[in-house]
Amino acid sequence: MTVLRVGIAGYGVVGQRRRKCIDKHPGLHTVAVCDKIFIDNGVICDDIHHCKSYHQLLQQQLDVLFVCLTNDVAADAVIAGLKSGCHVFCEKPPGRNLTDVERVVACKKAYPNLRLMYGFNHRYHHSVCEAQRIIHSGELGKVLSLRGSYGKSKLITFNQTDWRTKRSIAGGGVLLDQGIHMVDLMRLFAGEFVTVHSFISNSFWDHDVEDNAYAIMRTNDGVVGMLHSSATQWRHRFHLDINLEGGSIILAGILSGSKSYGAETLSVVWASPDTDHGDPKEQRIRYNEDPSWDREISKFYEAVINDKPIETASVEDAYLTMDLVERIYAADKSWSQVVQVEPELEKI
């Protein structure tokens, strides 16, 4: 098996978790990491080279760059990685805004033989994969509507740092940080939304990024999606109803590092409106393992080794998901005005 040399840019919670998955894969080997916590260049206890910046990291002999940095530098690191001849895996979100992603898309065109994948990790959860299989099989007919909510109790949770509350670094709040997963899944299941209405609010935490986002969207085919992304969901919640012509698929709970979103389940409902009187047959599956982090890394490795396109969570997916996030922000005109005015206020 060909072993690829990996560098990890950003060695915080996510970077360290990625390393555990990378080092479990027989075809990947971490050789260097970078993070601002390191004072200078050197070797950490397990013979891994460490340095302070991704520029220094890219001076190492690398085949693959994993980008686990803050939103303000993620796009720059991806571009630098591509220009250095590395295949790149980048965490979500792909940047602070669509402009960041557009720069990456433009750069990627010059390197068609390099693979670029984004960490839309939820696509690889058992429940999501099974939902996708059922939808593609056609056994429940076409998708009619979706209703999703994804929320947590704070913008900063557990051992996270406060950069997520600063628009200059993060670009946005709970919608961009966490809700982007739900936006991405709605695109995955329904296609592209062309009409968007929204309310964006900062009514509780009083940071300079949103703590709630509400959106209602419609595709050209008439599929309607309703979304709520919240940082005032006191009991953490992940829930997605997918209603189809012949029944429903219900995703509830998601296995995560915090273990705070409850059991991950998938329920399939077979509708017979003439006979079930609104209480149809339902089957529920509970998943006890989360293979998503290992799965997506394996898919990335296979694409690199076999010189195949990224099938899911590609740069095109990143662009379209980021575009929809930005349109949700823009659809609330009062929020758009706040976002546009505040940078000018900072200069005064």
C-alpha positions, 0 to 999 in steps of 0.5 A, spaced: 500 500 500 502 506 498 503 511 504 502 518 503 505 523 508 501 528 511 501 535 514 496 537 519 495 545 519 492 547 526 493 542 531 487 544 536 481 539 538 479 538 531 487 537 528 488 532 534 482 528 532 484 528 525 490 525 526 488 519 530 484 517 524 489 519 519 494 514 523 489 509 524 489 508 516 494 504 513 495 508 507 496 515 511 502 517 516 503 524 519 509 527 519 508 534 521 504 539 524 503 546 525 499 550 530 500 557 533 501 554 540 508 552 538 514 557 540 519 554 534 520 549 530 522 542 533 520 535 534 514 533 539 514 526 543 512 521 537 518 524 532 513 528 529 516 535 526 512 541 529 512 548 527 508 555 528 505 556 521 502 553 515 508 556 511 513 553 515 509 546 514 509 546 507 516 546 507 516 539 509 516 533 504 508 532 504 503 529 499 497 531 503 495 537 507 489 537 512 487 544 514 484 545 521 485 552 522 480 558 523 475 560 518 479 567 516 486 563 514 483 556 511 482 558 504 489 561 504 492 555 507 488 550 502 491 555 496 498 554 499 497 547 499 495 546 492 500 551 490 505 546 493 503 540 490 499 537 496 492 534 495 488 537 501 483 536 506 479 542 509 475 542 515 468 546 514 466 551 513 471 553 507 472 560 509 468 566 512 464 567 506 463 566 498 469 570 496 474 566 500 471 560 496 471 563 490 479 564 490 479 557 492 475 554 486 479 559 481 486 556 484 483 549 484 482 549 476 490 550 475 491 543 479 486 538 476 490 532 478 490 534 485 484 532 490 481 537 494 475 535 499 471 538 505 470 536 512 462 535 511 462 530 516 455 529 517 454 526 510 458 520 512 454 518 518 450 511 518 443 515 518 445 520 513 448 514 508 441 510 509 437 516 508 440 517 502 440 510 499 432 510 501 431 516 497 435 514 491 432 507 491 425 511 489 421 506 494 418 512 497 417 516 491 420 524 490 422 528 496 416 533 497 419 537 503 424 538 509 424 541 516 431 541 520 433 544 526 440 543 529 442 547 535 446 548 541 446 552 548 452 556 546 456 559 540 462 557 544 462 550 547 466 545 551 473 547 550 473 551 544 476 558 544 472 564 543 474 566 535 467 563 533 464 569 536 468 574 532 466 576 525 473 578 523 475 571 524 469 566 523 465 570 518 458 568 521 455 565 527 451 559 529 449 558 522 456 558 519 459 554 524 454 548 525 448 550 521 452 549 515 451 541 516 444 542 516 444 546 510 449 541 506 444 535 508 438 539 505 442 540 499 444 533 498 437 530 499 433 536 495 438 539 490 439 546 489 434 551 493 433 557 488 428 561 493 430 563 500 427 567 505 430 568 512 430 571 519 437 572 522 437 574 529 442 576 535 437 576 541 441 573 546 448 572 546 450 579 544 456 577 540 457 580 533 455 574 530 448 571 529 445 566 535 439 564 531 437 563 523 431 561 521 430 560 513 425 557 508 427 555 501 424 552 495 427 548 489 425 549 482 422 543 483 417 545 488 421 542 494 420 546 500 426 546 506 425 549 513 431 550 517 432 553 524 440 553 526 440 556 534 445 557 539 439 558 544 437 550 544 438 549 551 438 541 550 442 540 544 438 538 538 439 535 531 433 533 527 431 532 520 424 530 517 424 528 510 417 528 507 416 524 501 410 522 496 410 515 500 412 516 507 417 520 511 425 519 513 426 522 520 433 523 522 434 524 530 440 525 534 447 525 531 453 521 534 458 527 536 464 528 540 460 531 546 455 526 546 450 531 547 445 530 541 442 524 544 442 517 540 443 517 533 436 514 530 433 513 523 426 512 522 422 510 516 415 511 515 410 508 510 404 512 509 397 510 507 393 516 508 386 512 506 387 507 511 392 509 517 389 515 519 395 519 520 398 514 524 402 510 519 407 504 520 414 506 522 421 502 523 426 505 527 434 504 527 438 506 532 446 507 531 451 506 536 457 507 532 460 513 529 464 511 523 464 518 519 471 521 521 474 514 518 470 513 512 471 520 509 478 520 510 478 513 507 474 516 501 479 521 500 485 517 500 481 512 495 480 518 491 488 520 491 491 513 490 486 512 484 486 518 481 478 519 481 474 525 482 472 527 489 464 524 489 461 528 495 464 534 499 468 536 493 470 543 492 463 544 488 459 542 494 463 547 498 461 552 494 454 551 493 453 550 500 457 556 502 453 560 497 446 558 500 449 560 507 450 567 504 443 567 501 440 565 507 444 571 511 442 576 505 435 574 505 434 578 511 435 585 509 436 588 516 441 583 518 445 584 511 445 592 513 448 590 520 453 586 517 455 591 511 455 597 516 459 594 522 466 594 518 466 601 517 464 602 524 470 599 526 475 603 522 472 610 526 
